[in-house]
Amino acid sequence: MAELTISGLTHPILKDDYASEWMGIEVLALSDGHATIRMPLRQEMLNGFGMAHGGMIFAFGDTAFALACNPVTPGPGETGIDTGTITVASGVDINFIKPAFRGQILTAVANRRASTGRSGLYDIQIYAADPGTGTPTTAPAGSASVPTAPGELPADVATNAAAWELVAEFRGRSRTISKK
């Protein structure tokens, strides 16, 4: 499978994720409860109106959600794909705000909002920008490139916020289950 990361960031759930590979998803930032990813919008991802197909936007947000829900390396007592449990979606909602178009770069920023027991709540904002007009860069090692409040842009996107448009808000509810 092709490498789905930049700057060495990897996540075990991407190893056999052929859908994310086909979509051209790149991982920009990962930490427990957070993920930032990007992908280019290609012609085969458009609907009959010439804008991004809603299913593509949904699948992109769902990948960011999955990465944020499953720790890269779970600590003692935590759940994770290496511990016999996985965290999956128990339900999601998506609101499409603006259309995105061929050639634009999408960036999804996923953040955990709440977690208790085996359940969690995550917000994912999906932004679009034309190539070369503020495409986010990976944060330096040890720093986070994720917002801390709903609707807040990551620091690297905020430096050129005029180029980025919010195209969708995705809210996911998670549940940790046994890995079978």
Buried (B, 14 or more C-beta within 10 A) or exposed (E): EEEBBEEEBEBBBBEEBEEBBEBBBBBBBBBBBBBBBBBBBBEEBBEEEEBBBEEBBBBBBBBBBBBBBBBBEBEEEEBBBBBEBBBBBBEBEBEBEEBBBBEBBBBBBBBBEEBEEEEBBBBBBBBBBBEEEBBBEBBEEEEBBBBEEEEBBBBBBEEBEEBBBBBBBBBBBBBBEEEE
